[in-house]
Amino acid sequence: MRWAVFSCLLVPVVLVVYGTSFGGAAVATLGLVAVTAVCRVMLRRSEQAGRGAALVPARERTATGRRRRHSRSTGAARGGGRHGCAGSGGGTPRD
């Protein structure tokens, strides 16, 4: 935010130094202040929406209770032997 204030103050000075009228510099300054204010509001809303979206999955996890730790297909695919016959797969990869 400090850079925005700095640029809002610097732009009219530079414009006047390079020959723009005081009225033109004032209009440019008002426009720059308006754009800066709108950008700040949009940035804050975006940050709040991001924080709100990050909290939603955490709430859903606590509301559902227990979560499944393993899917049923991982044992046989990894050669665990719990969900298939003992000789199937072994530990060799398949295409």
Backbone torsions as a table, in degrees:
resi	resn	phi	psi	omega
1	MET	NA	-29.6	179.7
2	ARG	-63.5	-37.7	179.2
3	TRP	-66.4	-34.1	178.6
4	ALA	-66.1	-43.6	177.9
5	VAL	-64.6	-43.0	179.1
6	PHE	-59.3	-45.4	-179.2
7	SER	-69.6	-34.8	177.7
8	CYS	-65.3	-28.4	177.2
9	LEU	-86.6	-33.0	-176.0
10	LEU	-76.5	-38.3	-176.1
11	VAL	-58.4	-48.6	179.5
12	PRO	-63.9	-35.2	178.6
13	VAL	-63.0	-45.5	179.6
14	VAL	-64.5	-41.0	179.6
15	LEU	-62.5	-42.2	179.9
16	VAL	-68.5	-39.6	179.4
17	VAL	-62.2	-38.2	-178.6
18	TYR	-88.8	14.2	169.0
19	GLY	102.7	3.2	177.1
20	THR	-76.8	146.7	179.9
21	SER	-68.4	162.2	178.6
22	PHE	-63.9	-36.5	178.1
23	GLY	-64.5	-43.4	178.1
24	GLY	-64.6	-40.1	178.0
25	ALA	-66.1	-37.0	179.2
26	ALA	-66.7	-40.9	178.3
27	VAL	-65.4	-42.1	177.8
28	ALA	-62.8	-39.1	178.8
29	THR	-65.5	-42.9	178.3
30	LEU	-63.3	-40.9	177.4
31	GLY	-63.9	-42.0	178.9
32	LEU	-66.2	-39.0	177.3
33	VAL	-64.7	-40.7	179.8
34	ALA	-64.8	-45.3	179.4
35	VAL	-64.2	-40.6	179.3
36	THR	-63.4	-41.9	180.0
37	ALA	-65.2	-42.6	179.1
38	VAL	-64.6	-42.2	178.7
39	CYS	-63.0	-39.0	179.1
40	ARG	-64.8	-43.4	178.3
41	VAL	-62.6	-44.6	180.0
42	MET	-64.7	-38.1	178.1
43	LEU	-64.9	-42.3	178.8
44	ARG	-64.2	-42.6	178.6
45	ARG	-63.9	-38.9	178.4
46	SER	-64.3	-43.0	178.3
47	GLU	-64.2	-40.5	179.2
48	GLN	-66.7	-39.6	178.0
49	ALA	-65.9	-37.4	177.4
50	GLY	-64.9	-41.7	177.8
51	ARG	-66.4	-39.4	179.1
52	GLY	-66.0	-39.4	179.1
53	ALA	-68.8	-32.5	179.3
54	ALA	-71.1	-26.6	-179.4
55	LEU	-82.8	-23.3	-175.9
56	VAL	-62.6	-49.8	179.5
57	PRO	-61.4	-34.6	178.7
58	ALA	-64.6	-39.0	177.8
59	ARG	-67.5	-40.6	179.8
60	GLU	-65.2	-36.8	179.3
61	ARG	-64.5	-42.8	-178.8
62	THR	-72.1	-27.6	-179.1
63	ALA	-76.1	-29.8	-176.6
64	THR	-81.6	-15.1	179.6
65	GLY	86.8	-125.4	-177.5
66	ARG	-74.8	149.5	174.1
67	ARG	-113.8	151.0	176.8
68	ARG	-73.9	136.2	-178.8
69	ARG	-91.5	-34.3	-176.6
70	HIS	-135.1	145.9	172.2
71	SER	-86.7	163.4	-174.7
72	ARG	-71.7	-27.4	-173.4
73	SER	-83.5	-9.6	-174.8
74	THR	-72.6	-29.4	-177.4
75	GLY	-64.5	-49.6	-178.6
76	ALA	-72.4	-35.9	-178.4
77	ALA	-68.5	-29.5	179.7
78	ARG	-94.4	0.6	-179.8
79	GLY	82.2	23.8	-178.4
80	GLY	-72.4	-26.2	175.2
81	GLY	82.4	-1.0	-178.1
82	ARG	-80.3	-29.9	-174.0
83	HIS	-118.9	35.0	178.2
84	GLY	-167.8	178.3	178.2
85	CYS	-74.4	156.8	-171.9
86	ALA	-65.2	-26.7	-176.5
87	GLY	-91.6	-5.2	-175.4
88	SER	-83.9	125.6	173.7
89	GLY	87.5	-51.6	-176.8
90	GLY	67.5	-103.3	176.5
91	GLY	-151.0	12.2	-177.0
92	THR	-88.5	139.5	178.6
93	PRO	-72.1	149.2	178.9
94	ARG	-113.0	153.9	177.5
95	ASP	-87.0	NA	NA
